[in-house]
Amino acid sequence: MADWTSFIIFALLFYFMMRHGCGSHKVNGRHSKKEDTKHLDPVCGKVVDIKKGYGKMHAGILYRFCSRKCLDQFEIEPNKYINQSMQ
């Protein structure tokens, strides 16, 4: 019986810490707002929501595009748009 009691106490403590402690930020979606939720399309300059559009990894950096047309232009000549967006 003592094993079950210890297990239940541990489970309740674990639940409480995940629900209200440090783990709750990721579980409940209250993590840091430092994470970008929008990206700037390097081809046309439009703001693209992170859950929409197209994404492309290039040199370890994620670039987001508002349309397939912008993505295709980027794939043809990526350095043109990367250098342009850094200026």
N, C-alpha and C positions, 0 to 999 in steps of 0.2 A: 504494500500500500504506500509505503514511503517513496518508492520509485515513481509511482503515478503522481503523487503529490508534487515531487520535485519536477517532474516533467511538465505538469500543468502550470506550475509557478514560472518555470523557464519559458514556456510557450506564451504565457500572458505578458511576461516582461519583454520578450522578443517582439510580440505584436505591438505593445505600447511604444517601444523604441522605434519601430519601423513606421508607425502611424504618426507619432508626434515628435520623434527625435530627428537626428541628422538624416536618417534614411527617408524621411517623409518628403524631402524636397524633390527627389527624383520620382518617387512613387506617385505623389499627388500633383506632379507637374509644376511645382513651385521652385524649380531650380533657377539658377542665376539668370538674370536678364542679359548678361554679357553675351550669351550665345546669339549670333545673328539670326534673325527670323526673315530677313530680306537681303537680297543680293542685287548688285547693279550689273545689268547686262553689259558686257564690255563692247559689244558691237553697236547697239542702238542707244545705250544709256538709260533704258527703262529700268525701274525698280521691279524685281521679280521676287515673289513670295517663295520661301524655301520649299513649300509643299506644291508649288505649281511650276510649270515650265519644264525646261530640259536642263540636265546637268552634265558637265564634262570635267573630268580630272585632267589637268595638264600641269606637269612639273610639280606634282604633289599639292596643287591648289585646286579647289573646286570652283568652277565658274558656272553660273546659272544663266539661262537664256530664256527670253520670253517666247520664242517661237523656234520651230525647226529651221526656218530660213536663216535666223541669226546664228544658230548652232552650225549649220553648213558653211556659212561664211567664215566663222571662227576656225573650223577644221581645215579649211583651205589655206589660211594664212594666220595662224594663231599669234605669232610674234608682232604682227601689225597692230592687233587689238590689245595685246598685253602692254606693249610699250605706250600705246595711246592712252590707256586707262591709268597708267602710273604717272602721267604728266599732269 
